[in-house]
């Protein structure tokens, strides 16, 4: 889906989930983190030494490539590297100078050493059932050496015609299909006719206008199928495909962050050892209306309050319902996809395990994680989550200090679905959930991140109590309250506010 040029190495500047790896002191000694930190520090020193050698020998470009690999990490965001689709052969010309060959071999060696060390440390993390930490190490290793066969295979990718593909994608390609920019996965032999305005309506070809008329009602809408989604839409093939691409990216990011909800540590360990340990991934259904009028008209008979919504996930049908906003400005587009990612988060957590969070407490966490996932965006060669300047976080800060509204951790964990959704101050509570999610994912360079993800697992799978969050973070409610306030104080309002 995404390919990079041969200058890939020149732009790799950040590491996956590195909040944990960017500091030496932990509240308690953590041998795994200390070992990973040591490996990264050794790598940085070797890289800088090699960069200086390059400068002394007239290899300025190579010095820059080497240094850009290890730029500082921003702690307030979660950077998720986009692994290259194209195989990175990392070859140099046959007539390369001796100095260039020396740099290349040295650069290859220090990257390979780091990848091997992190791969071994990841196995140790898995044995301790620390899936998130293991995934951090694996993605750093792959970021450094993206053609590592065993790790790519463990994550579900195979090298096919010099590109890393999933089995689903390979099956499509073997059927003679291509992933067309506008029309999605279609037979390659049909591409030219589609581009000229024809549409295939089995068993005959018709015009685009006839095709539009045939699919005008949502019941007869086009079905856009991707690896994980079936999207029914009466807008157009093109808009359905555009939505599908956003959703597939969203799914992959969700899977990387919350992998332990989908796969057990024993399954991952078996896959990394080259054993067959497949797991079932869900097929997710989306209904995407061409406009708000169709959305309201179709759904109002089942939900009289539908006009108050801009999209929702229905836990009865297990479908998400959205509509294409008429306003096509960047802000409107961004707002639409925030809704898609929010409701899509509910859908994923519910459908992967076929559960609904109907316990007696902790419902706030299900909204908090959905609000956090709203921040998904692309920055350069990374997908990014978390933003201290996000409207939800800034609203939480304003409510806390200006409106004097705050429901402490010890109280908010007691709310179930009914008491949360019936709260008279619900919009304000949503803002606070956004602030709390950001806090648990980023405070102290991510010190509560693993605990928060494990907490979510317990909430969705029904193994939670009112004290679960505090047991997992090893902190009292009062300490979390104090740290949350501390974090909010440090977040500046945008200029002019």
Residue pairs with C-beta under 8 A, 6 or more apart in sequence:
1 85
1 179
1 245
1 248
2 82
2 84
2 85
3 84
3 85
3 86
3 163
4 11
4 84
4 85
4 86
4 88
4 381
6 88
8 84
8 88
8 146
9 65
9 69
9 88
9 90
10 64
10 65
10 68
11 68
11 380
11 381
12 68
12 69
12 81
12 143
12 144
12 381
13 68
13 69
13 71
14 71
14 73
14 74
14 79
14 81
14 382
15 21
15 40
15 73
15 79
15 81
15 139
15 140
15 143
16 79
16 80
16 81
16 135
16 136
16 139
16 140
16 143
16 256
17 78
17 79
17 80
17 132
17 135
17 136
17 139
17 446
17 449
18 73
18 79
18 136
18 140
19 73
19 75
19 78
19 442
19 445
19 446
19 447
19 449
20 33
20 36
20 133
20 136
20 445
20 446
20 447
20 449
21 33
21 36
21 37
21 40
21 73
21 136
21 140
22 72
22 73
22 75
22 445
23 37
23 445
24 34
24 37
26 33
26 34
26 447
27 444
27 447
32 121
32 124
32 125
32 128
32 130
32 133
33 133
35 121
36 118
36 121
36 137
39 114
39 117
39 118
39 121
40 114
40 140
42 114
43 70
43 110
43 111
43 113
43 114
44 70
46 110
47 66
47 67
47 69
47 70
47 110
48 66
48 67
48 70
50 66
50 103
50 106
50 107
50 110
51 62
51 63
51 64
51 66
51 67
52 63
53 103
54 60
54 62
54 63
54 66
54 103
55 63
57 99
58 99
59 99
59 100
59 103
62 100
62 103
62 107
65 107
66 107
69 144
73 79
75 442
75 445
75 446
76 386
76 387
76 388
76 442
77 384
77 385
77 386
77 387
77 442
78 257
78 384
78 385
78 386
78 441
78 442
79 379
79 382
79 383
79 384
80 139
80 253
80 256
80 257
80 382
80 383
80 384
80 385
81 139
81 142
81 143
81 381
81 382
82 378
82 381
82 382
82 383
83 142
83 143
83 146
83 164
84 146
84 164
85 163
85 164
85 165
86 162
86 163
86 164
87 147
87 159
87 162
87 163
87 164
88 146
88 147
89 147
90 104
90 108
90 147
92 100
92 101
92 104
96 104
111 144
111 145
112 145
114 140
114 141
114 144
115 141
115 142
115 144
115 145
115 148
116 141
118 137
118 138
118 140
118 141
119 137
119 138
119 141
119 148
119 151
119 272
121 137
122 133
122 134
122 135
122 137
122 138
122 141
122 272
123 134
123 269
123 272
125 131
125 133
125 134
125 137
126 134
126 265
126 268
126 269
126 272
127 265
127 269
129 265
130 265
130 450
131 259
131 260
131 263
131 265
131 268
132 259
132 260
132 449
132 450
132 453
133 450
134 265
134 268
135 256
135 259
138 151
138 154
138 155
138 272
139 256
141 148
141 151
142 148
142 151
142 152
142 155
146 152
146 164
147 159
149 159
150 272
150 274
151 272
152 158
152 159
152 164
153 271
153 274
154 268
154 271
154 272
154 274
155 271
156 166
156 167
157 164
157 165
157 166
158 164
158 165
158 166
158 167
158 170
159 165
160 169
160 170
160 173
161 173
165 173
166 227
168 227
169 179
169 227
172 179
172 185
175 187
176 187
176 188
176 189
177 185
177 186
177 187
177 188
178 185
178 186
178 187
178 188
178 191
179 185
180 186
180 191
180 194
180 241
182 194
182 195
182 237
182 238
182 241
183 191
183 194
183 237
183 238
183 241
184 224
184 226
184 237
184 240
184 241
184 244
185 225
185 226
186 194
190 200
193 200
193 205
194 200
197 207
197 208
198 205
198 206
198 207
198 208
199 205
199 206
199 207
199 208
199 210
199 211
199 237
201 210
201 211
201 214
206 214
212 236
214 220
215 221
215 222
215 234
216 234
217 234
218 232
218 233
218 234
218 287
218 289
218 294
218 298
220 234
221 232
221 233
221 234
221 287
221 288
222 232
222 233
222 234
222 236
222 237
222 240
223 230
223 231
223 232
224 230
224 231
224 233
224 237
224 240
224 241
224 243
224 244
225 231
226 244
226 247
226 248
227 248
228 247
228 248
228 251
228 281
228 282
228 283
228 284
229 244
229 247
229 248
229 251
229 283
229 284
229 285
229 286
230 283
230 284
230 285
230 286
231 240
231 243
231 244
231 247
231 285
231 286
231 287
231 288
232 285
232 286
232 287
232 288
233 239
233 240
233 243
233 287
233 288
233 289
233 290
234 289
234 290
234 294
235 288
235 289
235 290
235 291
235 324
236 290
239 288
239 290
239 324
240 288
243 286
243 288
243 322
243 340
246 337
246 340
247 284
247 286
247 340
247 344
249 376
249 378
249 383
250 340
250 341
250 344
250 373
250 376
251 284
251 344
251 348
253 376
253 383
253 385
254 344
254 345
254 348
254 373
255 262
257 385
257 453
258 349
258 453
258 456
259 268
260 453
260 454
260 457
261 349
261 352
261 353
261 453
261 456
261 457
261 460
262 279
262 281
262 352
263 279
266 277
267 277
267 279
268 277
270 276
270 277
271 277
281 352
282 348
282 351
282 352
284 320
284 344
284 347
284 348
284 351
285 317
285 318
285 319
285 320
286 319
286 320
286 321
286 322
287 319
287 320
287 321
287 322
288 322
288 323
288 324
289 295
289 298
289 321
289 322
289 323
289 324
290 323
290 324
291 323
291 324
291 326
292 323
292 325
292 326
294 323
295 306
295 321
295 322
295 323
296 306
296 307
299 306
299 321
300 306
300 307
310 323
310 335
310 336
310 339
311 320
311 321
311 322
311 323
311 336
311 339
311 340
311 342
311 343
312 320
312 321
312 343
313 319
313 320
313 321
313 343
313 344
313 346
313 347
313 350
314 320
314 321
315 346
315 350
315 356
318 347
318 350
318 351
319 347
320 340
320 343
320 344
320 347
322 336
322 339
322 340
322 343
324 336
325 332
325 333
325 335
325 336
338 374
341 370
341 373
341 374
341 376
342 370
342 371
342 373
342 374
343 370
344 373
345 369
345 370
345 373
346 366
346 370
349 357
349 366
349 369
349 456
349 460
350 356
350 357
350 460
353 460
353 461
355 460
355 461
355 462
357 363
357 366
357 417
357 459
357 460
357 462
358 416
358 417
359 416
359 459
359 462
359 464
360 416
361 413
361 414
361 415
361 416
361 464
361 465
361 466
362 413
362 415
362 455
362 458
362 459
362 464
362 466
362 468
362 469
363 415
363 416
363 417
363 419
363 420
363 421
363 459
364 412
364 413
364 415
364 420
364 429
364 433
364 436
365 452
365 455
365 456
365 459
365 469
366 456
366 459
366 460
367 420
367 430
367 433
368 433
368 434
368 436
368 437
368 440
369 437
369 456
371 392
371 430
371 433
371 434
371 437
372 385
372 386
372 434
372 437
372 438
372 441
373 385
374 390
374 392
375 384
375 385
375 386
375 387
375 390
376 383
376 384
376 385
377 383
377 384
378 384
385 441
386 438
386 441
386 442
387 393
387 438
388 438
388 442
388 491
389 491
389 494
390 434
390 438
392 430
392 431
392 433
392 434
392 435
392 438
393 434
393 435
393 438
393 491
394 491
394 493
394 494
395 431
395 434
395 435
396 431
396 432
396 434
396 435
396 436
396 438
396 488
397 435
397 488
397 491
397 493
399 405
399 406
399 428
399 431
399 432
400 406
400 432
400 435
400 485
400 488
401 488
403 428
405 425
405 428
405 432
406 432
406 481
407 429
407 432
408 477
408 478
408 481
409 436
409 469
409 470
409 477
409 480
409 481
409 484
410 477
410 478
410 481
412 429
412 432
412 436
413 466
413 468
413 469
413 477
414 466
415 423
420 426
420 429
423 429
435 484
435 488
436 484
437 452
438 487
439 448
439 480
439 483
439 484
439 487
440 448
440 449
440 451
440 452
440 473
441 448
441 449
441 452
442 449
442 487
443 483
443 484
443 487
444 483
448 473
451 469
451 472
451 473
451 474
452 472
454 472
455 464
455 468
455 469
455 472
457 463
458 464
458 468
459 468
469 480
470 476
470 477
470 480
473 480
475 483
